[in-house]
Amino acid sequence: MVDHELDELRREFLTEAQEKVSEMESTLSTESADSLDRLAYLAHQLKGSGGSYGYQRISTDAAEIEKAVERMTKGGGAGVREKIRLHVESLRAEISRSTEELSARA
């Protein structure tokens, strides 16, 4: 695959990742079991695809969110929601940084 083709796939991934992070942020404001399930699902998707596209930090933050949601569903962990929020912010920053980096190469 030619580099510009891979870069285009990465751009598409980062656009979708940004949408997922926005949904994560809105999901964090609700307290239902369904919202936690959705948050875990979105994190799981980012965890797998982030690594596939070479974005290890995205994958790592998403894995941490997934673990934290699991702790929340088991009723444990004071401050877990804040930890999730920090990882979501980190995801947003990494996606923005990666998007800017790709744009500079275009």
C-alpha positions as CSV (number, residue, x, y, z in Angstrom):
1,M,0.0,0.0,0.0
2,V,1.3,3.4,-0.9
3,D,1.8,5.8,2.0
4,H,-0.8,8.3,0.8
5,E,-3.4,5.5,0.7
6,L,-2.5,4.5,4.3
7,D,-2.7,8.2,5.3
8,E,-6.2,8.4,3.8
9,L,-7.3,5.4,5.8
10,R,-5.8,7.0,8.9
11,R,-7.7,10.2,8.3
12,E,-10.9,8.3,8.0
13,F,-10.1,6.4,11.2
14,L,-9.3,9.7,13.1
15,T,-12.6,11.3,11.9
16,E,-14.5,8.3,13.1
17,A,-12.5,8.2,16.4
18,Q,-13.4,11.9,17.0
19,E,-17.1,11.0,16.6
20,K,-16.7,8.2,19.0
21,V,-15.0,10.4,21.6
22,S,-17.8,13.0,21.2
23,E,-20.3,10.2,21.9
24,M,-18.2,9.0,24.9
25,E,-18.3,12.6,26.3
26,S,-22.1,12.7,26.1
27,T,-22.5,9.2,27.4
28,L,-20.5,10.1,30.5
29,S,-23.2,12.6,31.5
30,T,-25.7,9.8,32.0
31,E,-25.8,7.2,34.7
32,S,-27.5,4.3,33.2
33,A,-26.3,0.7,32.6
34,D,-26.9,1.2,28.9
35,S,-24.7,4.2,28.8
36,L,-21.9,2.3,30.5
37,D,-22.3,-0.5,28.0
38,R,-22.1,1.9,25.1
39,L,-19.0,3.6,26.6
40,A,-17.3,0.2,26.9
41,Y,-18.3,-0.7,23.3
42,L,-16.9,2.5,21.9
43,A,-13.7,2.1,24.0
44,H,-13.3,-1.4,22.8
45,Q,-13.6,-0.3,19.1
46,L,-11.0,2.4,19.6
47,K,-8.7,0.0,21.5
48,G,-8.6,-2.4,18.6
49,S,-8.5,-0.1,15.6
50,G,-6.2,2.5,17.2
51,G,-3.4,-0.1,17.4
52,S,-4.1,-1.4,13.9
53,Y,-3.5,2.1,12.5
54,G,-0.4,2.7,14.5
55,Y,-1.9,4.9,17.2
56,Q,-0.8,3.1,20.3
57,R,-1.7,5.9,22.7
58,I,-5.3,5.9,21.4
59,S,-5.4,2.2,21.9
60,T,-3.9,2.4,25.4
61,D,-6.3,5.2,26.6
62,A,-9.3,3.3,25.2
63,A,-8.1,0.1,27.0
64,E,-8.0,2.1,30.3
65,I,-11.5,3.4,29.7
66,E,-12.7,-0.1,29.0
67,K,-11.1,-1.4,32.3
68,A,-12.5,1.5,34.3
69,V,-16.1,1.0,32.9
70,E,-15.8,-2.7,34.0
71,R,-14.8,-1.5,37.5
72,M,-17.8,0.8,37.6
73,T,-20.2,-1.9,36.5
74,K,-19.0,-4.0,39.4
75,G,-19.8,-1.1,41.8
76,G,-16.2,-0.3,42.7
77,G,-13.8,2.6,42.6
78,A,-14.4,6.0,43.9
79,G,-13.1,8.5,41.3
80,V,-13.5,6.0,38.4
81,R,-15.7,8.3,36.4
82,E,-13.1,11.1,36.7
83,K,-10.4,8.7,35.5
84,I,-12.6,7.9,32.5
85,R,-13.1,11.6,31.8
86,L,-9.3,12.2,31.9
87,H,-8.7,9.3,29.5
88,V,-11.4,10.7,27.2
89,E,-9.7,14.1,27.2
90,S,-6.4,12.4,26.4
91,L,-8.0,10.6,23.5
92,R,-9.4,13.9,22.1
93,A,-6.0,15.5,22.4
94,E,-4.2,12.6,20.8
95,I,-6.7,12.5,17.9
96,S,-6.3,16.2,17.3
97,R,-2.5,15.9,17.4
98,S,-2.5,13.0,15.0
99,T,-4.9,14.7,12.7
100,E,-2.7,17.8,12.6
101,E,0.4,15.6,11.9
102,L,-1.3,13.9,9.0
103,S,-2.5,17.3,7.6
104,A,1.1,18.6,7.7
105,R,2.3,15.6,5.6
106,A,-0.4,16.2,2.9
